[in-house]
Amino acid sequence: MGKHSSAVTRSNNRRPVYITALGLLVLSLGAVFVVRSFGSESGADGFLGGSGSCDDPTQVSLSTTPELQSSLEAAAKSLASKGGDDGTPCLQFTISAATSAKVAQDVASGSDNRPDLWVPDSSLWVAQADDGQTVPTIAVPSVATSPLVLVGRNSNFADTSSWLRSFAGAEPALLDPLSTSPGALALLAVQAERTKTSASDTQVAGVIVPLAQRLGSMAKPYTDTAALFGRANQEGSTLVVPASEQSFVKYQEDHPESELKAVVPATGTLVLDYPIVVTSKSDAEAVTEAAKALGTELITDSASQAREDAGFRDRLISPLSGGRGVGDITQLTKPTSDAIDKTLLNWTRLSLSTHSLAVIDISGSMAEKVGNKTRMQLTIEAASGGLALFPNSASLGLWTFSTKIGPDGADYKELVPIAPLSDRQRKKIVDNLRVQHAVPNGGTGLYDTAIAAVRAVRQQYDSSAVNSILLFTDGQNDDPNGPTLDSAIKVLEGLRDPARPVRIIALGMGPDVNADELRRLAAATGGQSYVTRNPTDLREVFIDALQSR
């Protein structure tokens, strides 16, 4: 804490935000800082103290999420006017507004911008603000609340039995989960509701993987709630936007003609809880007392009415008056710090762009039937359907392999070079897949193909993407002229570069697959293998594999 001159300053500050607990680099919303002082010092922004003696008030810098700034300013002004009366502490608050992700970064990195007190929109950011020396503590658990809701046109809410089904039935437009609370809470709600829905990992991945790929491929993540509401309100829009109830209520007030509605899935929802957090490195006791005094001021009748008018619920999450918002809600279990870290890390990994080579087995055994279809047909269907999981910014190429099918007797053949998935590239891949057939009596030249594929992807390495080989096979290596498994693994390990990883993701199917062989080949590159004895399950295996790319 220290002395602050009274002033109103405005500046634009755009800079990266790091979620340091995860070691991740993300881009934050450009925050506008508005700083005002409220206290007993004569002339402080024009506000004088109360009748008590407050010649040397305690100086407290406070940073708040922007939507709560006016409510905190009013409470700080009221509290300052009482300074020195009836044991009320003498305080002068300097209040600034910034996104929660921005303040978490400042605190965690030891920035000079570190405030004494902080009011984020969600307590999920507190763990992200640990600088390794002074752990932020919550002095007041909540000064306001706002449940997470889904906002969209009525036609997009055919199934609101869960967050996952709501996402699957429309086009979710998530605010950036790495720099906004509504975005992060939406992902956490999908996980938290699984105790009620029993949704499998594959079911969740089937929705979240393509969502992460689509949103992660954007040049700039969504950060403007009102802009998303505007898009969702357009006739024919399929967008649904996870957002705070408070932001929806304010949008409705500003756009009374809007056809948007807000819903909470039947499983329940998570809540933005607006705690007061002590982030000061010194005088923690005095700062904590200031936080509690401010928290007490915020539950007075006048402050409570101002909070309600602004669209926030009280700390008991009582419904808003006048029929505003979504009424009574069911709360999902609040996520743990470990769950938050795991979910955000998973999103970061899944949202990275893809630079991959699909390598498909066309050996003779692929002609064997499973039900009414051959293994070849099932593989082609799974690979073709998998294209839909990748955005246009992803890059993908296609090879096939058997024995001696390529130039100079190679076991592999390039069909489509790796390139961004434009409409033309997608058509080329699909057209080439459709004409493939199993090579009669063709063997499985697995080892030579795996080595050649890794080398090919390394030659075109994309440092901004996940570089991998998606290797589909129904058998095991049976090329007598190729290397042994041990020698192939030795070569793959020699090609491995932690700074430029190229991983094999092996997808095996059918009873003839050698699971240990695939596991060792993939592991030599830092990748993973997946085996299904029933080739009809290949699509689900493919989705699982994409999560570990």
C-alpha positions as CSV (number, residue, x, y, z in Angstrom):
1,M,0.0,0.0,0.0
2,G,1.1,3.6,-0.4
3,K,0.0,7.1,-1.2
4,H,-2.0,7.7,-4.4
5,S,-2.7,11.0,-6.0
6,S,-6.3,11.5,-6.8
7,A,-7.0,11.5,-10.5
8,V,-9.0,10.0,-13.3
9,T,-6.8,8.5,-16.0
10,R,-7.6,6.5,-19.1
11,S,-5.3,4.4,-21.3
12,N,-5.4,1.4,-23.6
13,N,-3.1,-1.4,-22.6
14,R,-2.9,-4.5,-24.8
15,R,-0.5,-7.2,-23.7
16,P,-0.2,-11.0,-23.5
17,V,-1.7,-12.8,-20.5
18,Y,0.0,-15.8,-19.0
19,I,-1.9,-18.3,-16.9
20,T,1.2,-19.1,-15.0
21,A,-0.1,-22.0,-13.0
22,L,-0.2,-23.9,-16.3
23,G,2.8,-22.2,-18.0
24,L,0.5,-21.2,-20.9
25,L,0.7,-18.2,-23.2
26,V,-2.6,-16.7,-24.1
27,L,-3.9,-13.4,-25.4
28,S,-6.0,-11.3,-23.1
29,L,-8.7,-8.8,-23.8
30,G,-7.4,-5.3,-24.3
31,A,-8.4,-3.7,-21.0
32,V,-9.3,-0.1,-20.5
33,F,-8.0,1.2,-17.1
34,V,-10.2,3.7,-15.3
35,V,-8.7,4.8,-12.0
36,R,-10.5,6.9,-9.4
37,S,-9.7,7.6,-5.8
38,F,-12.3,7.7,-3.1
39,G,-11.3,8.6,0.4
40,S,-11.0,11.0,3.3
41,E,-8.1,13.0,2.0
42,S,-9.3,16.5,1.2
43,G,-9.6,17.1,-2.5
44,A,-9.4,13.3,-3.4
45,D,-11.3,13.4,-6.6
46,G,-13.6,16.0,-5.0
47,F,-14.8,13.7,-2.2
48,L,-14.3,14.8,1.4
49,G,-14.2,12.5,4.4
50,G,-16.9,12.2,7.0
51,S,-17.0,14.1,10.3
52,G,-14.3,11.9,11.9
53,S,-10.6,12.6,12.1
54,C,-8.9,11.1,9.1
55,D,-5.8,13.1,8.4
56,D,-3.8,10.1,7.3
57,P,-6.2,7.5,5.8
58,T,-5.0,4.0,4.8
59,Q,-4.3,4.0,1.1
60,V,-5.7,0.9,-0.7
61,S,-5.4,0.2,-4.4
62,L,-8.1,-2.0,-5.7
63,S,-8.5,-3.6,-9.1
64,T,-11.9,-4.9,-10.2
65,T,-13.5,-6.6,-13.2
66,P,-15.0,-3.7,-15.3
67,E,-18.7,-4.5,-14.9
68,L,-18.5,-4.1,-11.1
69,Q,-16.5,-0.9,-11.1
70,S,-19.4,1.5,-10.6
71,S,-20.9,-0.5,-7.7
72,L,-17.5,-0.6,-6.0
73,E,-16.9,3.1,-6.6
74,A,-20.2,4.0,-4.9
75,A,-19.5,1.7,-2.0
76,A,-16.0,3.2,-1.6
77,K,-17.3,6.7,-1.6
78,S,-20.0,5.9,1.0
79,L,-17.4,4.1,3.2
80,A,-15.0,7.0,2.9
81,S,-17.7,9.5,4.0
82,K,-18.0,7.5,7.3
83,G,-14.3,7.3,8.0
84,G,-13.5,7.8,11.7
85,D,-17.2,7.6,12.8
86,D,-18.3,4.7,15.1
87,G,-15.1,2.7,14.6
88,T,-15.3,2.9,10.8
89,P,-11.7,2.7,9.4
90,C,-10.2,5.7,7.6
91,L,-9.6,4.4,4.1
92,Q,-8.8,5.9,0.7
93,F,-9.4,3.5,-2.2
94,T,-7.9,4.0,-5.7
95,I,-10.0,1.8,-8.0
96,S,-9.0,0.6,-11.4
97,A,-10.7,-1.7,-13.8
98,A,-9.1,-4.6,-15.7
99,T,-10.0,-8.1,-16.8
100,S,-9.5,-10.8,-14.3
101,A,-7.0,-12.6,-16.5
102,K,-4.9,-9.4,-16.8
103,V,-4.8,-8.9,-13.0
104,A,-4.0,-12.6,-12.4
105,Q,-1.0,-12.2,-14.8
106,D,0.2,-9.0,-13.1
107,V,0.0,-10.6,-9.6
108,A,1.6,-13.9,-10.7
109,S,4.5,-12.2,-12.5
110,G,5.3,-9.7,-9.8
111,S,4.3,-6.7,-11.9
112,D,4.4,-3.2,-10.5
113,N,0.7,-3.1,-11.4
114,R,-0.1,-5.5,-8.5
115,P,-3.0,-4.0,-6.5
116,D,-3.6,-4.4,-2.7
117,L,-7.1,-5.8,-3.3
118,W,-8.7,-7.5,-6.3
119,V,-12.3,-8.3,-7.2
120,P,-12.2,-10.8,-10.1
121,D,-15.4,-12.0,-11.6
122,S,-14.7,-15.5,-10.5
123,S,-12.6,-17.1,-7.8
124,L,-11.2,-19.5,-10.4
125,W,-8.6,-16.9,-11.2
126,V,-7.2,-16.8,-7.6
127,A,-5.1,-19.9,-8.1
128,Q,-3.7,-18.5,-11.4
129,A,-2.4,-15.4,-9.4
130,D,0.0,-17.3,-7.3
131,D,3.5,-15.8,-7.7
132,G,5.2,-18.6,-5.8
133,Q,5.9,-16.4,-2.8
134,T,2.7,-14.8,-1.6
135,V,-0.5,-16.7,-2.1
136,P,-3.5,-14.5,-2.6
137,T,-6.2,-15.0,0.0
138,I,-9.9,-14.4,-0.2
139,A,-11.0,-11.9,2.4
140,V,-14.7,-11.8,1.4
141,P,-16.0,-14.9,-0.5
142,S,-18.5,-12.9,-2.6
143,V,-19.9,-9.4,-3.0
144,A,-22.2,-10.3,-5.9
145,T,-23.0,-13.3,-8.1
146,S,-24.2,-14.1,-11.6
147,P,-25.0,-17.5,-12.9
148,L,-23.6,-18.8,-16.2
149,V,-26.4,-18.9,-18.8
150,L,-26.7,-19.9,-22.4
151,V,-27.9,-17.1,-24.7
152,G,-29.4,-17.5,-28.1
153,R,-32.5,-17.6,-30.3
154,N,-35.3,-19.8,-29.1
155,S,-34.9,-22.1,-32.1
156,N,-31.4,-23.1,-30.9
157,F,-32.6,-24.6,-27.6
158,A,-34.2,-27.9,-28.8
159,D,-32.3,-29.9,-26.2
160,T,-31.2,-28.2,-23.0
161,S,-31.1,-31.3,-20.9
162,S,-27.3,-30.7,-20.4
163,W,-24.5,-28.3,-21.4
164,L,-23.1,-31.0,-23.6
165,R,-26.3,-31.6,-25.5
166,S,-27.0,-27.9,-25.8
167,F,-23.5,-27.4,-27.4
168,A,-24.1,-30.4,-29.7
169,G,-27.4,-29.1,-31.0
170,A,-26.2,-25.6,-31.9
171,E,-23.1,-23.6,-32.7
172,P,-21.4,-22.7,-29.4
173,A,-19.5,-19.4,-29.4
174,L,-17.3,-19.5,-26.4
175,L,-15.6,-16.4,-25.1
176,D,-11.9,-17.2,-24.8
177,P,-11.6,-19.8,-22.0
178,L,-8.0,-18.8,-21.2
179,S,-8.8,-15.1,-20.6
180,T,-12.5,-14.9,-19.7
181,S,-14.6,-16.5,-16.9
182,P,-17.7,-17.4,-18.9
183,G,-15.6,-19.3,-21.4
184,A,-13.7,-21.2,-18.8
185,L,-16.9,-21.9,-16.7
186,A,-18.6,-23.2,-19.8
187,L,-16.0,-25.9,-20.3
188,L,-16.0,-26.6,-16.5
189,A,-19.8,-27.0,-16.6
190,V,-19.5,-29.7,-19.2
191,Q,-17.2,-31.6,-16.9
192,A,-19.0,-30.8,-13.6
193,E,-22.4,-32.1,-15.0
194,R,-20.9,-35.6,-15.9
195,T,-21.8,-36.9,-12.4
196,K,-25.4,-36.4,-13.5
197,T,-25.2,-37.3,-17.2
198,S,-22.6,-40.1,-17.1
199,A,-21.4,-38.8,-20.4
200,S,-18.4,-40.8,-21.7
201,D,-15.0,-39.3,-22.6
202,T,-15.8,-40.0,-26.2
203,Q,-19.1,-38.2,-26.1
204,V,-17.5,-35.2,-24.5
205,A,-14.6,-35.3,-26.9
206,G,-17.0,-35.5,-29.9
207,V,-18.3,-32.0,-29.0
208,I,-15.2,-30.4,-27.4
209,V,-12.5,-31.5,-29.9
210,P,-14.1,-29.9,-33.0
211,L,-15.2,-26.8,-30.9
212,A,-11.6,-26.3,-29.7
213,Q,-10.2,-26.8,-33.3
214,R,-12.7,-24.3,-34.7
215,L,-12.3,-21.6,-32.0
216,G,-8.6,-22.2,-31.7
217,S,-8.1,-21.6,-35.4
218,M,-9.4,-18.0,-35.1
219,A,-6.9,-15.2,-35.5
220,K,-8.3,-13.6,-32.3
221,P,-10.4,-15.4,-29.7
222,Y,-13.9,-14.1,-28.8
223,T,-13.7,-11.6,-25.9
224,D,-16.6,-9.1,-26.7
225,T,-19.9,-10.5,-25.1
226,A,-22.1,-7.8,-26.6
227,A,-20.8,-8.4,-30.1
228,L,-21.5,-12.1,-29.8
229,F,-25.0,-11.4,-28.6
230,G,-25.5,-9.2,-31.6
231,R,-24.4,-12.0,-33.9
232,A,-26.6,-14.6,-32.0
233,N,-29.6,-12.3,-32.4
234,Q,-29.4,-12.2,-36.2
235,E,-32.2,-14.1,-38.0
236,G,-31.2,-17.6,-38.8
237,S,-28.2,-17.6,-36.4
238,T,-27.3,-20.9,-34.9
239,L,-25.1,-19.4,-32.2
240,V,-25.5,-20.0,-28.5
241,V,-23.3,-17.9,-26.2
242,P,-22.3,-19.0,-22.7
243,A,-22.3,-15.7,-20.7
244,S,-23.1,-14.3,-17.3
245,E,-26.8,-13.6,-16.6
246,Q,-25.8,-10.0,-15.7
247,S,-24.4,-9.4,-19.2
248,F,-27.5,-10.8,-20.7
249,V,-29.8,-8.6,-18.5
250,K,-27.9,-5.5,-19.4
251,Y,-28.0,-6.4,-23.1
252,Q,-31.7,-6.8,-22.9
253,E,-32.1,-3.4,-21.3
254,D,-30.0,-1.8,-24.1
255,H,-31.7,-3.8,-26.8
256,P,-35.4,-4.2,-25.9
257,E,-36.2,-5.5,-29.4
258,S,-33.8,-8.4,-29.1
259,E,-35.2,-11.9,-29.7
260,L,-32.5,-13.6,-27.5
261,K,-33.4,-15.7,-24.5
262,A,-31.3,-17.1,-21.7
263,V,-31.6,-20.6,-20.4
264,V,-29.8,-22.8,-17.9
265,P,-29.5,-26.5,-18.8
266,A,-31.4,-28.9,-16.6
267,T,-28.2,-30.3,-15.0
268,G,-27.5,-26.9,-13.4
269,T,-24.9,-24.2,-13.8
270,L,-21.8,-22.6,-12.3
271,V,-21.7,-19.1,-10.8
272,L,-19.5,-16.1,-11.2
273,D,-18.9,-15.2,-7.5
274,Y,-16.9,-11.9,-7.4
275,P,-14.8,-12.4,-4.2
276,I,-12.6,-9.7,-2.6
277,V,-9.0,-11.0,-2.7
278,V,-6.0,-9.8,-0.8
279,T,-3.1,-9.5,-3.2
280,S,-0.9,-7.0,-1.2
281,K,2.6,-8.1,-0.4
282,S,2.7,-6.1,2.8
283,D,0.3,-4.9,5.5
284,A,-1.9,-7.9,4.8
285,E,-3.8,-7.5,8.1
286,A,-4.7,-3.9,7.4
287,V,-5.7,-4.7,3.8
288,T,-7.8,-7.6,4.9
289,E,-9.7,-5.3,7.3
290,A,-10.2,-2.8,4.5
291,A,-11.6,-5.6,2.4
292,K,-14.0,-6.6,5.1
293,A,-15.1,-3.0,5.7
294,L,-15.8,-2.7,1.9
295,G,-17.6,-6.0,1.9
296,T,-19.9,-4.8,4.8
297,E,-20.6,-1.6,3.0
298,L,-21.7,-3.5,-0.1
299,I,-24.5,-5.3,1.7
300,T,-26.1,-2.0,2.9
301,D,-29.6,-1.3,1.5
302,S,-28.4,1.4,-0.9
303,A,-25.5,-0.8,-2.2
304,S,-27.7,-3.8,-2.5
305,Q,-30.2,-1.9,-4.6
306,A,-27.4,-0.6,-6.9
307,R,-26.1,-4.1,-7.3
308,E,-29.6,-5.4,-8.2
309,D,-30.1,-2.5,-10.7
310,A,-26.8,-3.4,-12.4
311,G,-28.1,-7.0,-12.9
312,F,-26.1,-8.8,-10.3
313,R,-27.6,-11.3,-7.8
314,D,-26.7,-11.2,-4.1
315,R,-24.2,-13.6,-2.6
316,L,-27.0,-16.1,-1.8
317,I,-27.7,-16.2,-5.6
318,S,-31.3,-15.0,-5.1
319,P,-33.2,-14.5,-8.3
320,L,-33.3,-11.0,-9.8
321,S,-36.5,-9.0,-9.2
322,G,-39.0,-8.0,-11.9
323,G,-38.8,-11.3,-13.8
324,R,-35.3,-10.5,-15.1
325,G,-32.8,-13.2,-15.8
326,V,-33.4,-17.0,-15.5
327,G,-35.0,-17.2,-12.0
328,D,-34.1,-20.0,-9.6
329,I,-31.1,-22.1,-10.6
330,T,-29.5,-25.4,-9.6
331,Q,-25.8,-25.1,-8.9
332,L,-23.3,-27.6,-10.2
333,T,-20.4,-28.6,-7.9
334,K,-17.8,-25.9,-7.8
335,P,-14.6,-27.2,-9.6
336,T,-11.4,-27.7,-7.8
337,S,-8.1,-26.0,-8.7
338,D,-6.8,-29.2,-10.2
339,A,-10.0,-29.5,-12.3
340,I,-9.6,-25.9,-13.5
341,D,-5.9,-26.4,-14.4
342,K,-6.6,-29.7,-16.2
343,T,-9.5,-28.3,-18.2
344,L,-7.7,-25.2,-19.3
345,L,-4.6,-27.1,-20.2
346,N,-6.6,-29.6,-22.2
347,W,-8.3,-26.8,-24.1
348,T,-5.0,-25.2,-24.9
349,R,-3.7,-28.5,-26.3
350,L,-6.8,-29.2,-28.3
351,S,-7.1,-25.7,-29.8
352,L,-3.6,-25.7,-31.3
353,S,-3.6,-26.0,-35.1
354,T,-2.9,-29.3,-36.7
355,H,-0.2,-30.3,-39.2
356,S,-0.7,-34.0,-39.9
357,L,-0.3,-36.8,-42.3
358,A,-2.9,-39.5,-42.5
359,V,-1.3,-42.8,-43.4
360,I,-3.8,-45.6,-44.3
361,D,-3.2,-49.3,-44.5
362,I,-4.4,-50.9,-47.8
363,S,-2.8,-54.3,-47.4
364,G,-4.8,-57.4,-48.4
365,S,-6.3,-58.0,-45.0
366,M,-8.2,-54.7,-45.3
367,A,-10.6,-56.5,-47.7
368,E,-11.9,-58.7,-44.9
369,K,-15.5,-57.9,-44.0
370,V,-16.9,-56.8,-40.7
371,G,-20.7,-57.2,-41.0
372,N,-21.7,-55.7,-44.4
373,K,-18.5,-53.6,-44.9
374,T,-14.8,-54.2,-45.3
375,R,-12.2,-52.9,-43.0
376,M,-11.1,-50.7,-45.8
377,Q,-14.6,-49.2,-46.1
378,L,-14.8,-48.6,-42.4
379,T,-11.4,-47.0,-42.3
380,I,-12.3,-44.7,-45.2
381,E,-15.6,-43.7,-43.5
382,A,-13.8,-42.9,-40.2
383,A,-11.0,-40.9,-42.0
384,S,-13.6,-39.0,-44.1
385,G,-15.8,-38.2,-41.1
386,G,-12.7,-37.2,-39.2
387,L,-12.1,-34.4,-41.7
388,A,-15.1,-32.6,-40.2
389,L,-13.3,-32.3,-36.9
390,F,-10.5,-30.1,-38.4
391,P,-11.0,-26.4,-39.3
392,N,-9.8,-25.0,-42.6
393,S,-6.6,-23.7,-40.9
394,A,-5.5,-27.2,-40.2
395,S,-3.1,-28.9,-42.6
396,L,-3.5,-32.5,-43.7
397,G,-2.0,-34.8,-46.2
398,L,-2.7,-38.4,-47.2
399,W,-0.6,-41.5,-47.8
400,T,-1.4,-45.2,-48.2
401,F,0.8,-48.2,-47.5
402,S,1.2,-51.9,-48.1
403,T,4.3,-53.5,-49.6
404,K,6.1,-52.3,-52.7
405,I,3.3,-49.9,-53.9
406,G,5.3,-46.7,-54.2
407,P,8.1,-45.4,-56.4
408,D,11.3,-47.6,-56.4
409,G,9.4,-50.4,-54.6
410,A,8.6,-48.3,-51.5
411,D,6.0,-49.6,-49.0
412,Y,4.1,-46.3,-49.1
413,K,2.7,-43.9,-51.6
414,E,1.9,-40.2,-51.4
415,L,-1.5,-39.3,-52.6
416,V,-2.1,-35.8,-51.3
417,P,0.7,-33.6,-50.0
418,I,0.2,-31.8,-46.7
419,A,-1.6,-28.5,-47.2
420,P,-4.2,-26.3,-45.5
421,L,-7.7,-27.8,-45.5
422,S,-9.3,-25.6,-48.1
423,D,-12.4,-26.9,-49.8
424,R,-10.2,-28.1,-52.6
425,Q,-7.8,-29.9,-50.3
426,R,-10.7,-31.6,-48.5
427,K,-12.1,-32.7,-51.8
428,K,-8.8,-34.1,-53.0
429,I,-8.4,-36.1,-49.8
430,V,-12.0,-37.5,-49.9
431,D,-11.8,-38.3,-53.6
432,N,-8.5,-40.2,-53.1
433,L,-9.9,-42.1,-50.1
434,R,-13.0,-43.2,-52.0
435,V,-11.0,-44.9,-54.8
436,Q,-8.8,-46.9,-52.5
437,H,-9.1,-50.6,-52.3
438,A,-7.1,-53.3,-50.6
439,V,-4.1,-54.7,-52.5
440,P,-4.7,-58.4,-53.2
441,N,-2.1,-60.4,-51.2
442,G,-0.4,-57.1,-50.2
443,G,1.7,-57.2,-47.1
444,T,1.9,-54.6,-44.3
445,G,5.1,-52.6,-44.6
446,L,4.5,-50.8,-41.3
447,Y,8.0,-50.1,-40.1
448,D,9.5,-48.5,-43.2
449,T,6.3,-46.5,-43.6
450,A,6.3,-45.2,-40.1
451,I,10.0,-44.0,-40.5
452,A,9.3,-42.4,-43.8
453,A,6.2,-40.6,-42.6
454,V,8.1,-39.1,-39.6
455,R,10.8,-37.9,-41.9
456,A,8.3,-36.3,-44.3
457,V,6.5,-34.4,-41.6
458,R,9.7,-33.2,-40.1
459,Q,10.8,-31.8,-43.5
460,Q,7.7,-29.6,-43.5
461,Y,7.6,-28.9,-39.8
462,D,5.1,-26.2,-38.6
463,S,6.3,-24.7,-35.4
464,S,2.9,-23.1,-34.7
465,A,1.0,-26.4,-34.9
466,V,0.9,-30.0,-33.5
467,N,2.8,-32.1,-36.0
468,S,1.7,-35.7,-36.1
469,I,1.1,-38.9,-38.2
470,L,-2.3,-40.5,-38.0
471,L,-1.5,-44.1,-38.8
472,F,-4.4,-46.5,-39.5
473,T,-3.7,-50.2,-39.7
474,D,-5.5,-53.6,-39.2
475,G,-2.4,-55.8,-38.9
476,Q,1.3,-56.0,-38.0
477,N,4.4,-55.6,-40.0
478,D,5.0,-58.6,-42.3
479,D,7.5,-57.1,-44.8
480,P,10.5,-59.5,-44.8
481,N,12.7,-56.9,-46.6
482,G,12.1,-54.2,-44.1
483,P,13.8,-53.4,-40.7
484,T,13.1,-55.3,-37.5
485,L,10.9,-53.7,-34.8
486,D,13.9,-53.0,-32.6
487,S,15.9,-51.4,-35.5
488,A,12.8,-49.3,-36.5
489,I,12.4,-48.1,-33.0
490,K,16.0,-47.1,-32.8
491,V,15.7,-45.1,-36.0
492,L,12.5,-43.4,-34.7
493,E,14.2,-42.5,-31.4
494,G,17.1,-41.1,-33.3
495,L,14.7,-38.8,-35.3
496,R,13.1,-37.6,-32.1
497,D,13.6,-33.9,-31.3
498,P,11.9,-32.6,-28.2
499,A,12.1,-29.0,-29.6
500,R,10.4,-30.1,-32.8
501,P,8.2,-33.1,-31.9
502,V,6.6,-35.3,-34.6
503,R,4.4,-37.9,-33.0
504,I,2.8,-41.0,-34.3
505,I,-0.8,-41.5,-33.3
506,A,-1.4,-45.2,-34.2
507,L,-5.0,-46.4,-34.7
508,G,-5.2,-50.2,-34.8
509,M,-8.4,-52.2,-35.6
510,G,-9.4,-55.8,-35.8
511,P,-8.2,-59.1,-34.3
512,D,-4.9,-59.2,-36.1
513,V,-3.4,-56.0,-34.7
514,N,-0.3,-56.3,-32.6
515,A,-1.1,-53.8,-29.8
516,D,2.4,-54.0,-28.3
517,E,4.0,-53.3,-31.7
518,L,1.9,-50.2,-32.2
519,R,2.5,-49.0,-28.7
520,R,6.3,-49.2,-29.1
521,L,6.3,-47.5,-32.4
522,A,4.1,-44.6,-31.2
523,A,6.1,-44.3,-27.9
524,A,9.4,-44.0,-29.8
525,T,8.1,-40.7,-31.1
526,G,6.3,-39.5,-27.9
527,G,2.9,-40.5,-29.4
528,Q,0.2,-42.9,-28.4
529,S,-1.6,-45.9,-29.8
530,Y,-5.2,-46.9,-29.8
531,V,-6.6,-50.4,-30.6
532,T,-10.2,-51.5,-31.2
533,R,-10.9,-55.1,-31.9
534,N,-14.2,-54.1,-33.5
535,P,-13.5,-51.9,-36.5
536,T,-17.0,-50.4,-36.3
537,D,-15.8,-48.5,-33.3
538,L,-13.0,-46.8,-35.3
539,R,-14.7,-43.4,-35.3
540,E,-14.8,-43.2,-31.5
541,V,-11.2,-44.4,-31.4
542,F,-10.3,-41.6,-33.9
543,I,-11.9,-39.0,-31.7
544,D,-10.0,-40.3,-28.6
545,A,-6.8,-40.2,-30.6
546,L,-7.2,-36.6,-31.5
547,Q,-7.2,-35.7,-27.8
548,S,-3.7,-37.0,-27.4
549,R,-2.2,-35.4,-30.6
